[in-house]
Amino acid sequence: MTARIYLTSVEGRSGKSSVAIGVVAALLGEAPRVGVFRPLIRSHTERDRVLEMLLTATRTDLNYEDCVGVTYEDAHQNPDAALTEIVQRFKRLEKMCDVVVIVGSDFTDVTVPTELAFNARIAANLDAPVMLVLGGRSHTEIESLGQLAPRSAADLATVAEVAKFQLAEAHARLLACVVNRADPEHLPEIKAAVQRALSTDTPVWAVPENSLLVAPSVTAVMEAVEGRLIRGSTDLLGREVQGLIVAGMTMEHVLPRITEGYAVLCAADRSETLLALTMAHEASTFPTLSAIVVNGDFEISPDVERLLDGIDSSLPIIRVGKSTFETAQAISRARGVIEPGARRKIDTVLAMFNEHVDIGLLRSRLAVDKGGVRTPIMFAYELFERAKAAGSHIVLPEGDDDRILQAASTLLARSIARLTILGDPAAVRQRASELGLDISAAQVVDPRTSELLPRFAEEYARLRAHKGVSYDDALDRLTDVSYFGTMMVHLGYADGMVSGAKHTTAHTIRPSFEIIKTVPGVSVVSSVFFMALADRVLVYGDCAVNPDPTAAQLADIAISSADTAAQFGVVPKVAMLSYSTGSSGSGADVDKVREATRLAQQKRPDLLLEGPIQYDAASDPKTGAKKMPGSEVAGQATVFVFPDLNTGNNTYKAVQRSAGAVAVGPVLQGLNKPVNDLSRGATVVDILNTVAITAVQAGMGKE
């Protein structure tokens, strides 16, 4: 039977959707096909935001329409008929999934006991164990920018007891309980009280409140005040507004009150305050703001506009015609929701869920069956888990690239690696703040002013003395971020380096050849791509570095590729590719592959390795059995070694585009310490994957 879990709460504003994000992510690392089902939605014409967000996270090909039940109106008019329809729709969906996360209805801000009872009834009819989500915030006080007062442990125990009774009345099974948005100062007391109210064999987890998750975005604030953007970058509208400052005082009294991530409400006729706030945002000596809201009917003078043009700040400035009191009230009522693109919020949710919920216990209670399949998402999950366990320190030389900063924020939030970012510290940190990113846990180092520069120059001059490199030459060379980052790895200040988002491959890896050099016994540095297909992961090499390797180099590439595959859980069965299989063909190209196969087998007789062999004979069991009967590689190869760069590069791109494979790489191999190159078109996900791979490689080097 398909595994399933039903998330429901007792009331609204519990943060059930953020718990759902954590549950879906935990199951994606375990099950090939994770589905999401919403039994109750508001409308069939207006799409459900929570469902769309979760479907984006699962990256499945499920249609939205396959994942919904009935509307609230349907359930109110005829509950029994609605329940029958929900069960029928769920049964159709579960046939397409290995596990389904069912997210119950959304409550209003007032407790509705019958709604929990109906959710319990649905869960019982779907035979889905319930994860009860209790909201740790009180609903008796006025909300301000999503923030509410905490509930006591006793209050939460009372709510849990009521919920337990209603679930039992409907014969719904309670699997676990999450107290979400709990008071961070009283987590142990809250867990203990709720545990007593439920039962000793029901796991209870408490996830603390985080103001970032309930903070509205600048866009949400702009919509709440019915304002319009008059200045600043639209790229920064997604930043969270974590508080409000009403600038009713003069400039010198406003400046000390500036707080990181806050919005400032400023009257349109306070030109000096508007200018001071904009300049403070740009200054490295002040925190960065999320936005300025300018209110009132006064026009901003042309001279002030000209000054603002000269400052050229990216800070969003929103214009609204309401009074200060009306505008402040409207801003306070703005609510924060988690959208698919809210990367920092999602990273925070996942980090907190992983920290406070026992994912292993949750999976075991659901008894999810992997079925021997390894999807791209499962590969990525395993990769990140191994990177976290490695505890590696990675240097990112391109701190002036937004994609690097976005990836760094995620890497740090999810504890995937410790980071050093190269660049001007003030500029790097200010840009990260403007983007609403948290990189506070990273070191930021400027190679031009670093106290390490003299030592690095001495070492480089020593290493390159045979090339006539002087200390002064080395000093000049080491201000280059690629050389500085590589020297950090060489001398142990970092475990690995990832670069190439703004630099060529040659600029990234040339310092490695000069400084780190190759592993003894390996004649050439090469690369592989991990090709994550729908149900398995293959390894392709070399697709990025060597244009036309010799037979000896090709043998080393095959051995290095097999070892890299094994490092990442791919059992190496190596196919030395050519245009003919076995002894059927001849010619210089196939002879090179034949000789490379002989050399590789001689060096590593323990490897399962065949060649020359055609791609179809290597990958398709029927063709392999026909062309190379009795082979342990033919038809079941996992590592494909291409005879030259032209073949390898074109093949990996063809498979990536035509088969929808996720290509992770290039991963460099053969160096003494890991350095990996990014494409200049790399996405944030590409950077995350490459850093994680580098962290794992570095961890293997420590063993």
C-alpha positions in Angstrom: 0.0 0.0 0.0 1.1 3.5 -0.7 2.4 5.2 2.4 0.5 8.3 3.5 0.4 10.9 6.2 -2.4 13.5 7.0 -1.4 16.9 8.4 -4.1 18.7 10.3 -4.4 21.3 13.0 -7.0 22.6 15.5 -7.1 26.2 14.2 -5.6 28.6 11.7 -2.2 30.3 11.7 -0.5 27.2 13.0 2.1 27.2 10.2 0.9 23.9 8.9 2.2 24.7 5.4 5.7 25.1 6.7 5.5 21.7 8.6 4.3 20.3 5.3 7.4 21.6 3.5 9.6 19.8 6.1 7.6 16.5 5.8 7.7 16.6 2.0 11.5 17.3 2.0 12.1 14.5 4.4 10.2 12.0 2.3 11.8 13.1 -0.9 15.0 11.7 0.3 13.5 8.4 0.9 10.8 7.8 -1.8 11.0 8.1 -5.6 7.5 9.5 -6.1 6.1 11.8 -3.4 2.6 13.1 -4.0 0.6 15.9 -2.3 -3.1 15.9 -1.8 -5.5 18.7 -0.6 -8.8 17.1 0.3 -10.5 20.5 0.8 -9.8 23.7 -1.2 -11.5 27.1 -1.4 -12.3 27.1 -5.1 -11.9 25.1 -8.3 -11.3 28.4 -10.2 -8.7 29.9 -7.9 -5.6 27.7 -7.5 -4.5 26.6 -4.0 -1.3 28.4 -3.0 -0.1 25.7 -0.5 -0.7 22.9 -3.0 1.1 24.7 -5.8 4.1 25.4 -3.5 4.4 21.8 -2.4 4.0 20.4 -5.9 6.9 22.7 -6.9 9.0 21.2 -4.1 8.2 17.6 -5.2 9.2 18.3 -8.8 6.8 15.6 -10.0 4.8 15.5 -13.2 1.5 15.3 -11.3 -1.2 17.6 -12.5 -2.7 20.1 -10.1 -6.2 18.8 -10.8 -5.1 15.2 -9.8 -4.2 16.5 -6.3 -7.4 18.2 -5.1 -10.6 16.9 -3.5 -13.6 19.1 -3.1 -14.4 22.7 -2.1 -15.5 23.9 1.3 -18.9 24.7 -0.2 -19.2 21.1 -1.4 -18.4 19.8 2.1 -20.8 22.1 3.8 -23.7 21.3 1.4 -23.3 17.5 1.5 -20.6 16.2 3.8 -21.1 12.5 2.9 -21.1 13.0 -0.8 -18.0 15.2 -0.5 -16.2 12.6 1.5 -17.0 9.9 -1.1 -15.6 12.2 -3.8 -12.4 12.9 -1.7 -11.8 9.2 -1.3 -12.3 8.4 -5.0 -9.9 11.2 -6.0 -7.3 10.1 -3.5 -7.4 6.5 -4.7 -6.7 7.7 -8.2 -3.7 9.8 -7.0 -2.1 7.1 -4.8 -1.7 4.8 -7.8 0.9 7.3 -9.1 2.9 7.7 -5.9 5.0 5.8 -3.4 3.9 8.2 -0.5 1.3 10.9 -0.3 1.4 13.9 2.0 -2.2 15.0 2.7 -2.6 18.6 3.9 -5.8 19.2 5.7 -8.1 22.2 5.4 -7.1 25.8 6.3 -9.0 27.2 9.3 -10.1 30.7 9.9 -8.6 32.7 12.7 -11.4 31.5 15.0 -11.4 27.9 16.3 -14.0 25.7 14.5 -14.2 22.4 16.3 -16.3 20.8 13.6 -13.6 21.4 11.0 -11.0 19.3 12.9 -13.7 16.6 13.3 -14.2 16.6 9.5 -10.5 16.4 8.8 -10.3 13.5 11.3 -13.1 11.8 9.4 -11.3 12.3 6.1 -8.0 10.9 7.6 -9.8 7.8 8.9 -11.5 7.1 5.5 -8.2 7.5 3.7 -6.5 5.2 6.2 -3.9 7.9 6.8 -2.2 8.4 10.2 -2.4 11.9 11.4 0.4 14.4 12.2 -1.3 16.9 14.5 0.1 20.4 14.1 -0.5 22.7 17.2 0.0 26.4 16.9 2.3 27.8 19.5 0.9 31.4 19.2 -2.0 33.0 20.9 -5.0 34.3 18.9 -6.3 36.6 21.6 -4.0 39.6 20.8 -3.7 42.0 17.9 -1.3 40.7 15.2 1.6 42.9 14.0 3.5 41.9 10.9 2.5 38.3 11.5 3.8 38.3 15.1 1.7 37.1 18.0 2.3 36.4 21.7 3.3 32.8 22.7 1.1 30.2 24.2 1.9 28.6 27.5 2.7 24.9 27.9 -0.6 24.4 29.9 -2.7 26.1 27.1 -1.1 23.9 24.5 -1.7 20.7 26.6 -5.4 21.6 26.8 -5.6 22.1 23.0 -3.8 18.8 22.4 -6.2 17.0 24.7 -9.3 18.3 22.9 -7.7 17.4 19.5 -6.8 13.9 20.7 -10.5 13.3 21.7 -11.8 14.5 18.4 -9.4 12.3 16.4 -10.3 9.3 18.5 -14.0 10.0 18.0 -13.5 9.8 14.2 -11.3 6.7 14.6 -8.3 8.5 13.2 -4.8 7.2 14.2 -2.5 9.8 15.7 1.0 9.2 14.3 2.9 12.2 15.8 2.4 15.8 17.0 4.4 19.0 16.1 4.0 22.1 18.2 4.9 24.7 15.6 5.8 28.4 16.3 6.4 27.4 19.9 7.9 29.7 22.5 11.7 29.2 22.0 12.4 29.8 25.8 10.1 26.9 26.9 10.5 24.1 24.4 11.2 21.3 26.9 8.2 22.3 29.1 5.9 22.5 26.0 7.0 19.1 24.7 6.5 17.5 28.1 3.1 19.0 28.7 1.8 18.0 25.3 3.3 14.5 25.6 1.4 14.0 28.9 -1.8 15.2 27.2 -1.5 12.7 24.3 0.2 9.4 25.1 3.7 8.2 25.8 4.1 6.4 22.5 3.2 9.4 20.4 6.3 11.4 19.3 6.0 15.1 20.2 8.3 17.6 18.6 8.4 21.4 19.1 9.6 23.8 16.4 10.3 27.3 17.8 8.9 30.5 16.5 11.0 32.3 13.9 10.0 35.9 13.1 11.4 35.6 9.6 8.8 33.0 8.6 5.8 35.2 9.5 7.3 38.4 8.2 5.6 39.8 5.0 7.6 40.6 1.9 8.1 44.1 0.6 5.6 43.2 -2.1 3.0 42.2 0.5 3.5 45.5 2.4 3.2 47.4 -0.9 -0.1 45.6 -1.6 -1.4 46.1 2.0 -0.9 49.9 1.7 -2.1 50.0 -1.9 1.2 51.8 -2.8 3.4 51.9 -5.8 7.1 51.5 -6.3 8.7 54.8 -7.3 12.4 53.9 -6.8 14.6 50.9 -6.2 15.1 47.4 -7.6 12.2 45.0 -8.2 14.7 42.2 -7.4 14.5 43.3 -3.7 10.7 43.2 -3.4 10.9 39.6 -2.1 12.9 40.6 1.0 11.1 40.2 4.3 9.9 43.2 6.4 10.8 42.2 10.0 9.6 45.4 11.7 8.4 48.9 11.2 9.9 52.3 12.2 7.6 55.3 12.0 9.9 58.2 11.4 7.9 61.0 13.0 11.0 62.6 14.4 13.9 64.5 12.9 16.7 62.9 11.0 19.2 62.7 13.9 16.7 60.8 16.0 15.6 58.4 13.2 19.1 57.2 12.3 19.9 55.5 15.7 16.6 53.5 15.3 17.5 51.9 12.0 17.3 48.1 12.4 18.4 45.4 9.9 15.5 44.3 7.7 13.0 46.9 9.0 10.8 49.2 6.8 10.6 52.9 7.6 7.5 55.0 7.3 8.4 58.5 6.4 6.2 61.5 5.5 6.8 62.8 2.0 7.6 66.3 3.2 10.5 65.1 5.4 13.0 65.3 2.6 16.1 65.3 4.8 14.9 62.1 6.6 14.2 60.4 3.2 17.7 61.3 2.0 19.4 60.3 5.2 17.6 56.9 5.2 18.6 56.2 1.7 22.3 57.1 2.3 22.3 55.1 5.6 21.1 52.1 3.7 24.0 52.4 1.2 26.6 53.0 4.0 28.5 50.1 5.4 28.3 51.6 8.8 24.5 51.2 9.1 22.1 48.2 8.9 20.3 47.7 5.6 16.5 48.4 5.3 13.9 46.4 3.5 12.0 49.4 2.2 11.0 53.0 2.8 7.3 53.8 2.6 6.7 57.5 1.8 3.2 58.7 2.7 1.1 61.8 2.2 0.1 64.1 -0.7 3.2 66.2 -0.7 5.4 66.1 -3.8 9.1 65.3 -3.5 11.0 68.4 -4.8 13.0 68.1 -8.0 16.3 68.8 -6.2 15.7 65.9 -3.8 14.8 63.7 -6.7 18.1 64.7 -8.4 20.0 63.8 -5.2 18.3 60.4 -5.1 19.2 59.9 -8.7 22.8 60.5 -7.7 22.7 58.1 -4.9 21.2 55.5 -7.2 20.1 53.2 -4.4 18.5 49.8 -5.1 16.4 50.2 -1.9 12.7 50.0 -2.7 10.8 53.3 -2.0 7.0 52.9 -2.0 4.7 55.9 -2.4 1.2 55.9 -0.8 -1.3 58.7 -0.3 -2.7 57.7 3.1 -2.1 59.3 6.4 0.7 58.1 8.7 -1.8 56.3 11.1 -3.7 54.6 8.3 -0.4 53.5 6.6 1.1 52.2 9.8 -2.1 50.2 10.5 -2.1 48.7 7.0 1.6 47.7 7.2 1.0 46.0 10.6 -1.8 43.9 9.0 0.4 42.6 6.2 0.9 38.9 6.5 3.9 36.8 5.4 3.3 33.6 3.4 5.8 31.1 2.1 5.9 31.4 -1.7 7.8 28.9 -4.0 10.5 31.5 -4.7 11.0 32.5 -1.0 14.4 30.8 -0.8 15.5 32.1 2.5 12.2 31.2 4.2 12.2 27.7 2.8 15.8 27.2 3.8 14.9 28.4 7.3 11.9 26.0 7.4 14.0 23.0 6.3 16.8 23.8 8.7 14.5 24.2 11.7 12.5 21.1 10.8 15.6 19.0 10.5 16.9 20.3 13.8 13.8 19.8 15.9 12.0 16.8 14.2 13.4 13.2 14.3 13.2 12.5 10.5 14.5 9.0 10.9 11.7 8.1 13.4 9.1 9.8 11.2 10.2 7.7 8.1 10.3 4.5 10.1 6.7 5.0 11.4 5.5 5.6 7.9 7.4 2.5 6.6 8.3 4.2 3.2 9.6 1.7 0.6 12.3 3.0 -1.7 11.9 0.2 -4.2 15.5 0.3 -5.3 15.0 3.5 -7.3 17.3 6.5 -7.0 15.8 9.7 -8.4 17.5 13.1 -8.9 15.9 14.4 -5.8 16.9 11.4 -3.8 20.5 11.7 -5.1 20.6 15.4 -4.1 19.2 14.7 -0.7 21.8 12.0 0.0 24.5 14.3 -1.4 23.5 17.1 1.0 23.3 14.7 4.0 26.8 13.4 3.2 28.1 16.9 2.8 26.7 17.9 6.2 28.3 14.9 7.8 31.7 15.7 6.2 31.8 19.2 7.9 34.0 20.6 5.2 35.2 24.2 4.8 34.7 25.4 1.2 36.0 28.7 -0.3 33.9 30.5 -2.8 36.1 33.1 -4.6 33.3 35.0 -6.4 31.6 37.0 -3.7 30.5 39.7 -6.2 28.0 37.3 -7.8 24.4 37.2 -6.5 24.0 33.5 -7.3 27.0 32.7 -5.1 25.5 34.8 -2.3 22.1 33.1 -2.7 23.7 29.6 -2.7 25.9 30.6 0.3 22.8 31.6 2.3 21.2 28.2 1.6 24.4 26.2 2.4 24.8 28.0 5.7 21.2 27.7 6.7 21.1 24.0 6.1 24.6 23.4 7.5 25.9 21.8 4.3 29.4 23.3 4.6 31.4 26.0 6.4 32.2 28.8 4.0 34.8 31.5 3.2 33.7 34.0 0.5 36.3 36.1 -1.2 35.6 39.8 -1.9 35.3 43.2 -0.2 33.7 42.3 3.1 31.6 45.5 3.3 30.3 45.2 -0.3 29.7 41.4 0.0 27.8 41.7 3.3 25.8 44.7 2.2 24.7 43.1 -1.1 23.7 39.9 0.8 21.6 42.1 3.2 19.9 43.9 0.4 18.9 40.5 -1.1 17.5 39.5 2.2 20.2 36.8 2.6 21.9 35.6 5.8 25.6 34.9 5.3 26.6 36.0 8.8 28.1 32.6 9.5 30.6 32.9 6.6 34.0 34.4 6.7 34.4 37.1 4.1 38.1 37.8 3.1 39.5 40.4 0.7 42.7 38.8 -0.9 44.1 42.3 -1.5 44.2 43.2 2.2 44.3 39.7 3.9 47.0 39.1 6.5 47.6 35.7 4.8 48.8 37.3 1.6 52.5 37.5 2.5 52.6 33.8 3.5 50.7 32.8 0.4 53.1 34.7 -1.8 56.1 33.1 -0.2 54.6 29.6 -0.8 53.7 30.4 -4.4 57.2 31.8 -5.1 58.7 28.6 -3.7 56.4 26.4 -5.7 57.1 28.3 -9.0 60.7 29.2 -8.5 61.7 26.8 -11.3 59.6 29.1 -13.6 61.4 32.2 -12.4 58.5 33.5 -10.2 59.8 36.1 -7.7 58.1 37.1 -4.4 56.9 40.3 -5.9 55.4 38.4 -8.9 53.7 36.0 -6.5 52.4 38.9 -4.4 50.7 40.3 -7.5 49.4 36.9 -8.6 47.9 36.0 -5.2 45.5 39.0 -5.3 43.6 37.1 -7.9 40.7 35.4 -6.2 41.3 32.0 -8.0 44.9 31.9 -6.9 44.2 33.1 -3.4 41.3 30.5 -3.0 43.5 27.7 -4.4 46.3 28.6 -2.0 43.8 28.5 0.9 43.0 24.9 -0.1 46.7 24.0 -0.6 47.7 25.3 2.9 44.7 23.9 4.7 42.8 27.1 5.4 39.9 25.5 3.4 39.1 21.9 2.4 38.0 22.7 -1.2 37.1 25.4 -3.7 34.2 26.0 -6.1 34.5 28.8 -8.7 33.7 29.5 -12.3 30.3 31.4 -12.1 32.1 34.5 -13.4 35.4 33.0 -14.6 36.5 30.7 -17.4 37.3 27.0 -16.7 41.0 27.8 -17.4 41.0 30.6 -14.9 39.5 28.3 -12.2 41.7 25.2 -12.7 45.0 26.6 -13.9 46.0 27.6 -10.3 45.2 24.0 -9.2 47.7 22.6 -11.8 50.4 24.9 -10.5 49.7 24.7 -6.8 47.7 21.6 -5.8 48.8 19.2 -8.6 47.7 15.7 -9.3 47.4 12.6 -7.1 50.5 10.4 -7.4 50.1 7.8 -10.1 47.4 9.8 -12.0 48.7 11.3 -15.2 45.8 13.7 -15.9 43.2 15.9 -14.3 39.8 15.0 -15.7 36.1 15.5 -15.0 32.8 13.6 -14.7 29.1 14.5 -14.7 26.6 12.7 -12.5 23.7 12.1 -14.9 20.6 11.8 -12.6 17.9 10.0 -14.7 14.4 9.4 -13.6 15.3 6.2 -11.8 19.1 5.9 -11.5 22.3 7.9 -11.5 25.0 7.4 -14.1 28.5 8.8 -14.4 29.9 10.3 -17.6 33.6 11.1 -18.1 35.5 13.1 -19.4 33.1 15.7 -20.7 34.8 19.0 -19.8 38.6 19.0 -19.6 40.7 16.8 -22.0 40.1 17.3 -25.8 41.9 14.2 -27.0 43.4 12.0 -24.3 46.0 9.4 -25.1 45.4 5.7 -24.3 47.3 6.1 -21.0 45.3 9.2 -20.1 42.1 7.5 -21.0 42.9 4.6 -18.7 43.6 7.0 -15.8 40.3 8.8 -16.6 38.4 5.5 -16.4 40.0 4.6 -13.1 39.4 8.1 -11.6 35.8 8.0 -12.8 35.2 4.6 -11.2 36.6 5.8 -7.9 34.5 9.0 -8.1 31.4 7.0 -8.8 32.1 4.7 -5.8 32.6 7.8 -3.5 29.0 8.8 -4.3 27.3 5.5 -4.0 27.3 4.5 -7.6 28.6 0.9 -8.0 31.2 1.2 -10.8 30.7 -0.9 -13.9 32.9 0.9 -16.5 32.2 1.0 -20.2 35.1 2.2 -22.4 33.0 3.7 -25.3 33.9 3.5 -29.0 32.1 3.1 -32.3 32.5 -0.7 -32.2 32.1 -3.4 -29.6 34.7 -6.0 -28.7 36.9 -7.0 -31.6 34.4 -6.2 -34.3 36.1 -2.9 -35.5 39.5 -1.5 -36.2 41.1 1.9 -36.8 43.2 4.4 -34.8 40.3 5.6 -32.6 39.0 2.2 -31.6 42.6 0.9 -31.1 43.2 3.7 -28.6 40.2 2.7 -26.6 41.3 -1.0 -26.8 44.8 -0.1 -25.5 43.2 2.2 -22.8 41.1 -0.8 -21.7 44.1 -3.0 -21.4 46.0 -0.5 -19.4 43.1 0.2 -17.0 42.5 -3.5 -16.4 46.2 -4.0 -15.8 46.3 -1.1 -13.2 43.0 -2.0 -11.5 42.1 -5.7 -12.0 39.5 -5.3 -9.3 37.3 -3.1 -11.5 34.4 -4.3 -13.6 35.6 -2.7 -16.9 34.9 -3.5 -20.6 35.9 -2.0 -23.9 35.7 -1.0 -26.5 32.0 -1.1 -26.4 29.2 1.0 -28.1 26.8 3.0 -26.0 23.8 0.9 -26.8 25.6 -2.3 -25.9 26.8 -0.7 -22.6 23.4 0.6 -21.5 20.7 -1.7 -22.9 20.6 -5.2 -21.4 19.2 -6.9 -24.6 21.7 -5.3 -26.9 24.5 -5.9 -24.4 23.7 -9.6 -24.1 23.7 -9.9 -27.9 26.9 -8.0 -28.7 29.0 -9.0 -25.6 27.4 -12.1 -24.1 28.5 -13.1 -20.6 29.8 -9.6 -19.7 29.1 -8.1 -16.3 29.3 -4.6 -17.7 27.4 -4.9 -21.1 23.8 -3.7 -20.7 24.3 -2.6 -17.1 27.1 0.0 -17.2 27.0 2.8 -14.7 30.3 4.6 -15.7 30.6 5.7 -19.3 34.1 6.8 -20.4 34.1 8.7 -23.7 37.1 8.6 -26.1 37.4 12.3 -26.5 35.9 15.6 -25.3 33.9 16.2 -28.5 31.9 13.0 -28.0 31.6 13.3 -24.2 30.4 16.9 -24.1 27.9 16.5 -26.9 26.5 13.2 -25.4 26.0 14.5 -21.9 24.2 17.6 -23.3 22.0 15.5 -25.6 21.0 13.2 -22.8 20.4 16.2 -20.5 18.1 17.9 -23.0 16.3 14.9 -24.6 16.0 12.6 -21.6 15.4 15.3 -19.0 18.3 14.2 -17.0 19.8 16.4 -14.2 23.5 16.9 -15.0 25.5 17.5 -11.8 29.1 18.7 -12.6 31.6 19.0 -14.0 33.3 17.3 -11.0 37.1 17.5 -11.3 39.1 14.4 -10.3 42.8 13.6 -10.1 43.8 16.6 -8.0 45.4 16.2 -4.5 42.6 18.3 -3.0 39.1 19.1 -4.5 38.6 22.1 -6.7 35.5 22.2 -8.9 34.4 24.4 -11.8 31.1 26.0 -12.4 29.6 26.9 -15.7 29.2 30.7 -16.2 25.5 30.0 -16.7 25.3 28.0 -13.5 22.0 28.3 -11.5 21.9 28.5 -7.7 20.9 24.8 -7.7 24.0 24.0 -9.7 26.2 25.8 -7.2 24.6 24.1 -4.3 25.2 20.6 -5.9 28.8 21.4 -6.8 29.6 22.7 -3.3 28.0 19.6 -1.7 30.1 17.4 -4.0 33.2 19.3 -3.2 32.5 19.0 0.5 32.0 15.2 0.2 35.3 14.9 -1.8 37.1 16.9 0.9 35.6 14.7 3.6 36.8 11.6 1.8 40.3 13.1 1.7 40.2 13.5 5.5 39.5 9.8 6.1 
